[in-house]
Amino acid sequence: MRPAASSSGALVVLVATRKGAFVLESDPAREHFGIRGPILLGHVVHHLMLDPRDGRTLLLAARTGHLGPTVFRSIDRGETWSEAVRPPAFRKAEPGERVRAVDHVFWLEPGHPREPDVWWAGTSPEGLFRSEDGGRHWDPVAGFNDHPRNAEWTRVEATGTPDGPVLHSITLDPRDAKHLYIAMSGTGGGVFETTDGGRDWKPLNAGCRVDFLPDPFPEYGQDPHCVRLHPLAPDLLYQQNHCGIYSMDRREGRWIRIGENMPPEVGDIGFPVTLHPRDPRTVWVFPMDGTDVWPRTSPGGRPAVYVTRDAGRTWMRLDRGLPAEQAWLTVKRQAMSADSHDPVGLYFGTTSGEVWASADEGATWRCIARHLPEIYAIEAAGCAS
């Protein structure tokens, strides 16, 4: 989500793919989209983010063939790029300690508005990193990476889930720069919280079910796919999990499964969850087939977005313009986003390389890009002039 102010009304849709990155640029009416790229053709790009604090700076998380896992930075809206001087990396292990190495940088998150040069990054295997100079130099967050319980919460092998265990969904409380949430997918896993800027962390998983463990409600071990906090209601969190759709009022501290109200033939399994920028009760999800062998495709080959406008009590199918049959695609956890226009625009990218857009909050859809590589992430944002 994370829209930036735009004096020109221009909109960009940032697309991270398995073979590079692309930028879709629209007119103010969102009728026509041009495409720019590829950027870093042939290299895996897991995330591309515009800094909402200045509307110009871009950070790109890449796994390159010659540089390995790294971060690139552009201060001219993507015309030129420079690699991080010190990319995210775990500290050197002491004798007897487990050895960890970053396989790829997965998630990028701008810091609090009061900290204009701060960025956060999550990696695979699960690591948390922070930059205080706009993404040039990155340091491990010792409070998490070296936490006494970190070995319980994380794994060092980049295996298991298709892209390995990842730390994702880095979310900041807009009221307090020291209050953060993170989520992890993989053995250990779950949602975790810090209230002291990252020095200490605690699991935040009460009420979240785990169907694949003997204890269905453990302290940690869940598989959150995406977690979002609403900036206008910062005690309200939403989660798309391996085992359902949940919400939490942080003041109560317990996840409630709101996905049970989805149509039973569709279910509430999926990857992304996207929030309305002005209405905390409106949420969009993209269900996938989570039955039996977990094919990770749209249920029945009939893709659709589902929306709730009452915080999960009821859900409505939105599929006008989407393929009616034989569309066996998946939308990954970072690959759905909303802009800040009125009505809100929605965008999602598929594993088959298409970008779909709606200018009317999901009522109708059209394809605005085809034949791209497998899409990992989509971010819609404004650009400063």
C-alpha positions in Angstrom: 0.0 0.0 0.0 2.2 2.9 1.3 1.1 5.6 -1.2 3.2 8.8 -1.6 2.1 12.3 -2.2 2.1 13.3 -5.9 1.8 16.9 -7.1 1.4 15.7 -10.7 -1.1 13.0 -10.0 1.2 10.5 -11.7 1.0 6.9 -10.5 3.6 4.2 -10.7 3.2 0.5 -10.3 6.5 -1.1 -9.3 6.9 -4.7 -10.4 9.5 -7.1 -9.0 10.0 -10.3 -11.0 12.1 -13.4 -11.2 14.0 -11.9 -14.1 14.3 -8.2 -13.2 12.1 -5.3 -12.4 9.6 -3.1 -14.4 7.9 0.2 -13.8 4.4 0.8 -15.0 3.5 4.5 -15.3 0.0 5.9 -15.8 -1.7 9.1 -16.6 -3.6 10.7 -13.7 -6.9 9.1 -14.8 -5.2 5.6 -14.6 -6.5 4.8 -18.2 -3.2 4.3 -19.9 -0.1 2.6 -18.6 3.3 2.7 -20.1 6.1 0.2 -19.2 9.7 0.9 -18.4 12.4 -1.7 -18.0 13.6 -4.2 -17.5 15.9 -3.2 -14.7 18.6 -5.8 -13.8 17.3 -8.1 -16.5 18.0 -11.8 -15.6 18.5 -11.2 -11.9 15.9 -12.1 -9.3 14.2 -9.0 -7.8 12.2 -9.8 -4.7 11.0 -6.3 -3.9 11.1 -2.8 -5.3 10.0 0.1 -3.1 9.5 3.8 -3.5 10.2 5.9 -0.4 6.9 7.6 0.5 8.8 10.2 2.5 10.4 11.8 -0.5 8.5 10.3 -3.5 11.8 9.9 -5.4 14.1 7.3 -3.8 13.8 3.7 -4.9 15.3 0.7 -3.2 15.5 -2.7 -4.9 16.2 -6.1 -3.3 18.0 -8.4 -5.7 19.8 -11.7 -5.8 22.3 -11.3 -8.6 24.5 -13.9 -10.3 27.8 -12.0 -9.6 27.1 -9.9 -6.5 24.9 -12.3 -4.6 22.1 -11.0 -2.4 22.2 -7.2 -2.3 20.2 -3.9 -2.3 20.3 -1.3 -5.1 19.4 2.4 -4.6 18.2 5.0 -7.1 17.7 8.7 -6.2 16.4 9.7 -9.7 13.3 7.5 -10.0 15.1 4.5 -11.4 17.2 6.1 -14.1 20.5 5.2 -12.5 21.3 2.7 -9.7 24.1 2.1 -7.2 24.7 -1.0 -5.1 24.7 -0.8 -1.3 28.2 -0.3 0.1 27.4 -2.8 2.8 24.5 -5.1 1.9 22.6 -7.0 4.6 24.7 -9.7 6.1 24.8 -11.7 9.3 27.7 -11.1 11.7 30.5 -13.6 11.5 29.8 -16.6 13.7 31.9 -17.2 16.8 33.4 -20.7 17.3 30.5 -23.1 18.2 27.8 -20.8 16.9 25.5 -21.7 14.0 26.7 -20.2 10.7 24.1 -18.1 8.9 24.4 -16.5 5.4 21.9 -14.3 3.6 20.5 -16.2 0.6 18.4 -13.2 -0.5 16.9 -10.0 0.7 13.1 -10.5 0.6 11.4 -7.4 2.1 12.2 -3.7 2.2 10.4 -1.3 4.5 10.8 2.5 4.8 11.4 3.7 8.3 9.2 6.0 10.4 8.5 9.5 8.9 10.5 10.9 11.9 13.5 8.9 10.8 13.9 9.9 7.1 17.0 7.9 6.3 16.0 4.7 8.1 15.1 1.5 6.2 14.4 -2.0 7.4 15.0 -5.3 5.5 14.0 -8.9 6.0 15.9 -11.8 4.5 16.0 -15.5 3.9 16.9 -17.2 6.1 15.1 -15.1 8.6 17.1 -12.1 9.5 16.3 -8.4 10.3 18.5 -5.6 9.1 18.5 -1.8 9.4 20.0 1.1 7.4 20.4 4.6 8.8 21.7 6.2 5.7 19.1 5.6 3.1 20.1 2.1 2.2 23.8 2.5 1.6 25.0 0.6 4.6 23.1 -2.2 6.4 23.6 -3.5 9.9 22.1 -6.6 11.5 19.5 -6.0 14.2 21.3 -7.8 17.1 18.2 -7.7 19.3 16.5 -10.1 16.9 19.2 -11.9 15.0 21.1 -12.7 18.3 18.1 -13.0 20.6 18.5 -15.9 23.1 15.5 -17.6 21.5 16.3 -16.9 17.9 17.4 -20.4 17.2 13.9 -21.6 18.3 12.2 -19.1 16.0 14.2 -19.4 12.8 16.1 -21.9 10.6 19.3 -21.5 8.7 18.5 -23.6 5.7 17.1 -21.8 2.8 14.7 -24.7 2.1 11.2 -25.8 3.0 8.9 -23.2 1.5 9.4 -22.7 -2.3 11.6 -19.6 -1.8 13.0 -20.6 1.6 12.0 -19.4 5.1 11.6 -15.6 5.0 11.2 -12.7 7.4 8.6 -10.4 5.9 5.8 -8.0 6.7 7.9 -5.5 8.6 5.3 -3.1 9.9 5.8 0.1 11.9 3.3 1.7 14.3 2.8 5.2 12.9 2.5 6.5 16.5 5.8 5.1 17.7 9.0 4.5 15.8 10.1 1.9 18.4 7.0 -0.2 18.0 7.4 -2.8 15.1 5.9 -6.0 14.0 7.5 -8.7 11.8 6.3 -12.0 10.4 8.2 -15.2 9.5 7.3 -18.1 7.2 9.1 -21.3 7.9 9.9 -23.7 10.8 9.6 -21.6 14.0 7.7 -18.8 12.4 4.8 -16.5 13.4 4.3 -12.9 14.2 6.6 -11.1 16.5 6.6 -7.7 18.2 9.1 -5.2 19.7 8.3 -2.1 21.6 11.8 -0.9 22.2 13.1 -0.4 18.6 14.3 -4.0 18.1 16.3 -4.7 21.3 13.8 -7.3 22.5 11.1 -9.4 20.8 8.1 -11.5 21.8 5.8 -13.8 19.8 2.3 -12.4 19.1 0.3 -15.4 17.9 -2.4 -16.1 20.4 -5.6 -17.4 18.7 -3.8 -18.2 15.4 -4.3 -21.8 14.5 -1.7 -24.2 13.0 -3.2 -27.2 11.3 0.1 -28.9 10.6 1.4 -29.1 14.2 0.4 -31.4 17.0 -0.5 -28.4 19.2 -2.8 -26.3 17.0 -2.3 -23.2 19.1 1.4 -22.9 20.0 3.3 -19.8 21.2 5.1 -19.7 17.8 5.4 -21.9 14.7 2.6 -20.4 12.7 3.0 -19.6 9.0 1.8 -16.0 8.4 1.9 -15.2 4.6 1.3 -11.4 5.0 0.5 -9.1 7.9 -0.8 -5.5 7.5 -1.4 -2.7 10.0 -3.9 0.1 9.1 -2.3 3.5 9.5 -5.5 5.2 10.5 -6.3 2.5 13.1 -2.8 1.3 14.2 -4.2 -1.1 16.8 -5.9 -3.0 14.0 -3.9 -5.8 12.3 -4.9 -8.1 9.5 -3.2 -11.4 8.6 -3.4 -13.8 5.7 -2.1 -17.0 7.1 -1.3 -20.5 5.8 -4.3 -21.5 7.9 -6.8 -18.7 7.3 -7.5 -15.0 7.4 -7.3 -13.3 10.8 -7.6 -9.9 12.4 -6.4 -8.6 15.7 -7.2 -5.6 18.0 -3.7 -5.2 19.5 -5.3 -3.9 22.7 -6.9 -7.4 23.1 -3.8 -9.2 21.9 -5.6 -12.2 20.2 -6.1 -13.1 16.5 -9.7 -13.8 15.4 -10.3 -15.9 12.3 -12.4 -13.8 10.0 -11.8 -16.0 7.0 -14.4 -18.6 8.2 -17.0 -16.3 6.7 -15.6 -16.8 3.2 -17.5 -19.1 0.9 -16.6 -22.7 1.9 -16.0 -23.8 -1.7 -13.3 -21.1 -1.9 -11.8 -21.2 1.6 -9.6 -18.6 3.2 -6.2 -19.7 2.1 -4.0 -17.3 0.1 -0.9 -15.1 0.2 -1.6 -11.3 0.0 -3.9 -9.0 2.1 -4.4 -5.4 1.0 -6.0 -2.6 3.0 -8.1 0.3 1.9 -6.0 3.5 2.6 -8.9 5.4 4.2 -11.3 2.7 5.6 -9.9 0.3 8.2 -12.8 -2.1 7.7 -12.2 -2.7 4.0 -9.8 -5.5 3.1 -9.0 -7.3 -0.2 -7.6 -10.9 -0.4 -6.8 -13.2 -3.3 -7.7 -16.8 -2.4 -5.8 -19.9 -3.7 -6.5 -23.6 -3.6 -5.2 -24.8 -0.2 -6.7 -28.3 -0.3 -5.0 -31.6 -0.2 -1.7 -31.2 -2.2 -1.7 -27.4 -2.0 -1.5 -26.7 -5.7 -1.2 -22.9 -5.0 -3.5 -21.9 -7.9 -6.8 -20.0 -8.1 -9.6 -22.3 -6.9 -11.1 -24.2 -9.8 -9.0 -22.2 -12.2 -11.4 -19.2 -11.7 -9.4 -16.4 -10.1 -11.1 -13.7 -8.1 -10.5 -11.1 -5.5 -12.6 -11.0 -2.4 -13.4 -7.9 -0.4 -14.9 -7.3 3.0 -16.2 -3.9 3.9 -17.2 -4.8 7.5 -13.9 -6.1 8.9 -14.5 -9.7 7.9 -18.1 -10.4 8.8 -19.1 -10.7 5.1 -17.1 -11.2 1.9 -18.0 -10.4 -1.8 -16.4 -12.0 -4.9 -14.9 -9.5 -7.4 -14.1 -11.2 -10.8 -15.6 -9.0 -13.6 -13.0 -8.9 -16.3 -10.9 -11.7 -14.9 -10.6 -15.1 -16.7 -13.8 -17.1 -16.2 -12.0 -20.5 -16.4 -8.7 -22.3 -17.0 -6.6 -19.7 -15.3 -4.3 -21.6 -12.9 -2.4 -18.7 -11.4 -1.1 -17.6 -8.0 -0.6 -14.1 -6.5 2.3 -14.1 -4.1 2.3 -12.4 -0.7 3.8 -9.1 -1.9 2.1 -9.1 -5.3 -1.0 -7.1 -4.5 -1.3 -3.4 -3.7 -3.6 -0.4 -3.5 -3.2 3.2 -4.5 -4.6 6.3 -2.7 -7.0 7.5 -5.3 -10.7 7.9 -4.9 -12.0 5.4 -5.8 -9.1 3.2 -4.8 -7.1 1.5 -7.5 -6.0 -2.1 -7.0 -3.2 -4.0 -8.7 -2.0 -7.6 -8.6 0.7 -9.5 -10.4 0.6 -13.2 -11.2 3.0 -16.1 -11.4 2.2 -16.2 -15.1 3.6 -12.7 -15.6 0.4 -10.6 -15.9 -0.4 -7.3 -14.1 -4.1 -6.8 -13.5 -5.6 -3.4 -12.4 -8.9 -2.1 -11.2 -9.8 1.6 -11.0 -13.0 1.0 -9.1 -12.0 -0.8 -6.0 -12.2 -4.2 -7.6 -15.6 -4.0 -9.3 -14.0 -4.4 -12.7 -10.6 -5.6 -13.9 -8.3 -5.3 -16.9 -4.9 -6.6 -17.7 -2.3 -3.8 -18.1 0.8 -5.9 -18.7 1.4 -9.4 -20.1 4.3 -11.8 -20.8 6.5 -10.5 -17.9 8.5 -13.0 -15.9 7.0 -14.6 -12.7 5.9 -11.7 -10.5 7.1 -11.6 -6.9 6.0 -8.1 -5.7 3.7 -5.2 -6.7 3.8 -1.8 -5.1 1.6 1.1 -6.2 2.8 4.6 -5.4 2.8 8.2 -6.4 5.9 10.0 -7.7 7.0 13.5 -6.6 7.5 15.9 -9.5 
